[in-house]
Every structure is written in structure tokens, then in C-alpha cells.
């Protein structure tokens, strides 16, 4: 069951996330649960495979904002790196960053 404690163990900056949610734990946890149900990470993977870097940038940027606002640090890091590479439409191998993001997303979903 997802709790503030399990999110701390996951590596989230729970204090910062709670502060953004007016210290309302139920509200914060509800938003994190919604983030764990978001399927745009797989969309990002598809866009990268298709080398649609403009669309991938938009998706990565939206995910970065969601993860950062919820202080989900383990997810924010790889998605932020992809966002910055995609901002300049860098044609590179994104597989390691996608694998890291997917692994962290799976960990979040398992909480």
C-alpha cells in the first residue's frame, strides 16, 4: 500500500511534495496514485522508437513536470535528462534513460 513512508523509501522528497500539496497527505497520495496510473511513459518510448523527437519532447516535458511537482526524484532524474536532450532534438540512444525511467515507474507502481 502506498504511504508517505513507502514513498520516502522509494526516494521521493515527500516533505517537498507535501509542501506543494499544502501538507495534505491524502491529497498528495491521491496525486501520486494518479501519476502511477499515467501511461505517457510508454507513449514516450514509442515516440523515441519512431524518432519523433518533437512529440517525444512534449511528452517528456509533461512527465518531467508531473514527477517534479510530486517530488518523485527517482523518476524525475531520467525524464529530466531526456527532456533536455529532446529540447534540442538530439538524435541519440535513449534506451538507458528509458530503462531507468521504466524501472523506477515499475517500482512506484509496486508501492
Secondary structure, DSSP 8 states (H G I E B T S, - for coil): ---HHHHHHHT--HHHHHHHTTT-HHHHHHHHHHHHT--HHHHHHHHHHTT-HHHHHHHHHHHHHHHHHTT-HHHHHHHHHHHHHHHTT--S--HHHHHHHHHHHHHHHT-
